[in-house]
Amino acid sequence: MSILNISAYKFVALDDTAALRARFVERCDALALKGTILLAPEGINLFLAAPRDAIDRFLAWLREDTRFADIVPKESLSDALPFSRMRVRLKKEIITMRAPAIRPEAGRAPHVMPADLRRWLDQGHDDDGRDVLLLDTRNDYEVAAGTFENTIDYGIASFTAFPEAVAADRARFEGKTVVSFCTGGIRCEKAAIHMAGIGIEHVYQLEGGILNYFEKVGGAHWRGDCFVFDDRGAVDPTLAPSTPA
């Protein structure tokens, strides 16, 4: 498989999104990249595909900006480009929640690494002996493609519905360790911050989301595939396309 697909995000304050957009458009066009980059005052979210050399050159250029120097993307391979064009878009939020009090750029949510989560799930509790509840923060059609065993999900059609859904369910989480997860980490980071903000204790996000979990520990405790927002449709726990492009 000759195409490298990457996804990455970073919550970081950006006050020059229009100028950044022009720079990104120029660089992506020069490297013949395909995909989507979202820019907002709260940060960057990107999904890109190209041969590895072009991706490596883009990342080297991106990291010249100190705000993005520590970005480490999730990688997967495919035989064909899963995007038909390149878009760089300006947004109010890089993941829409409509909860302006949630500001991940001011401080990250507590996180659990994939290997630690797998160990918790293997042993049936976290390192302090608390039961672990997995909370899928994705939309209903994403969950339908696959999710972790024994996962809580709210069947929401949009992430904007998450705050109301979790507020109504908060009693369930008392005395438990809660791990929010999503495809690449961006939604579950906002979700974890929100949950902590309404008084739910022992809340973590899965670092790097499902894609990072697959990359680091495979498909343990997972059932099905992982929905992705491109022409692949979904990837399996080996990060191979489950729906060929």
Phi, psi and omega in degrees: 000123192261352182258128175263126177252131178234150171223142181199157173210161170206129171277113181206139182295125178235121179249012183227041188297324180295316178294320177298320180302315180299319180294317180295318179302313181299314184291317181295321177296320181296328182263002180058039177282153173236148177141206183221135171238128176252132178237135179211165177305337181268353178150203186229144175221127185222147174223116186225153178216140179180172169302153188304320183301317180294320178296317180299320180293321177296314182296322177298318178294316181301316185286353172294336173277117186301336179294336183246010189296333184260012179291127177236107185282157168276142185240147168207164185242152174211164180280336184223161176294126180273002177237146180264346182206175178247128178231135172238114190241143174266131183227162173286325177221148177280342166219120191282119176236337182058044176229083189298342178287342179276113184230081182299335180294343179273352180166129183290156172283150171303144184226159174239136180283153182307316181297323179289320178297316179300318179297317177300316181291323177299318185270349175086009179193168177276186185288348176259007177087003180279146171300146181252125175252127176266132182237113180277117184265006184276173179281163188302319182290335175285315179301325183298334180285334181160154179197176176290156174299145173056041182268144170273129169218152188259003179062033184279150178268346182207145180297338179296341179276351185297312183304316180294319182296315183286328178297323180287347187245009192297332181299331181300332189268358183298128178077005181249162168263126184251129176243110176276144179216159179204191187296306186236000176114343190285313180291318184290339174290313176298321181298316182295320178297317179297315182297318177298323182293335179262012171096009176278125184270163173057049180254133177229159166254152173284114184301122179076001175069196183298319183297321177290323176299312178303314183297321187272322187228001179082210189255020180303130178069012178253147176230126178094207181244179177245119177299135174231154188268057175205187188290350175290333181083306180198161173236152178269177183296350171271002183070017174273147178300129175271340173240103186305140178290000000 
